[in-house]
Amino acid sequence: MFKFLLLTFGLLLAGMLLFLQTAKAEEIHFNNNVYYLKKSFISPVNNGYENEYFLKNENAKNWTKMVGVYHYPNTNNPIKFAENESKTLENTETDVLLKFIANKKTNKAALSYLENGSCDGKNYFEFNIYKYEKHDEKGIIGIRYAIRYFFDNKDQIPQIAEKVKAQNDEYLETMILSPIPKIIEKDIDTK
């Protein structure tokens, strides 16, 4: 009887741990915030899953901060991929490449850039930081941290520029040191 109770308890404990691990996989703690998986889909562009995490009361259509995890199964060289991304950014009118870093020894690359855009009639600068590395199984994997700085008039732009300039190296370093979460391969779209 004791062995039966011990086995039952062990199975219940294992089930609870598996549930907690699954639940935790759908949230990310980054830069003193908790981000929740609210969008996951197979990208028609890169044929891999894209997971996007947002703050509790935000979503893909309305956000100020987000974390993305992207799988590129058909791409094998993270440094070459990041170099191509940085060249594209340099040739895009609404983007400004801030920094590109490549480490050939670890086969990892990171970049940061500023993008000008608008959402629901509000202008913003989107500060993006990406890191790319080899995926455990196939291709490469990338992580993104992004912040949107909304502004009402052009007088606020220098303040945003100073803030981004002050944070760029710190966020790049944090991103480089952060492990990339596992891709969750299921379709999710919370509104």
GIGI-V85430 format. One record per backbone hydrogen bond with DSSP energy under -1.0 kcal/mol. NH is the residue of the N-H (numbers start at 0). CO is the residue of the C=O. Records with the same first field share a line. If there is no record, write none. Layout:
# GIGI-V85430
NH = CO ; CO
This chain:
# GIGI-V85430
4 = 0
5 = 1
6 = 2
7 = 3
8 = 4
9 = 5
10 = 6
11 = 7
12 = 8
13 = 9
14 = 10
15 = 11
16 = 12
17 = 13
18 = 14
19 = 15
20 = 16
21 = 17
22 = 18
23 = 19
24 = 20
25 = 22
26 = 23
27 = 34
29 = 32
32 = 29
34 = 27
35 = 53
36 = 25
37 = 51
38 = 51
39 = 187
40 = 49
42 = 47
46 = 42
49 = 40
50 = 68
51 = 38
52 = 66
53 = 35
57 = 54
58 = 61
65 = 145
66 = 52
67 = 143
68 = 50
69 = 141
70 = 48
71 = 139
74 = 71
80 = 76
81 = 77
82 = 78
83 = 79
84 = 80
85 = 81
86 = 82
87 = 83
88 = 84
89 = 85
90 = 86
91 = 88
94 = 91
95 = 113
97 = 111
98 = 111
100 = 109
102 = 107
106 = 102
107 = 102
108 = 131
109 = 100
110 = 129
111 = 98
112 = 127
113 = 95
114 = 125
115 = 93
116 = 123
118 = 121
121 = 118
123 = 116
124 = 148
125 = 114
126 = 146
127 = 112
128 = 144
129 = 110
130 = 142
131 = 108
132 = 140
134 = 138
139 = 71
140 = 132
141 = 69
142 = 130
143 = 67
144 = 128
145 = 65
146 = 126
147 = 63
148 = 124
150 = 122
155 = 152
159 = 155
160 = 156
161 = 157
162 = 158
163 = 159
164 = 160
165 = 161
166 = 162
167 = 163
170 = 166
171 = 167
172 = 168
173 = 169
174 = 170
175 = 171
176 = 172
177 = 173
185 = 183
187 = 39
189 = 37
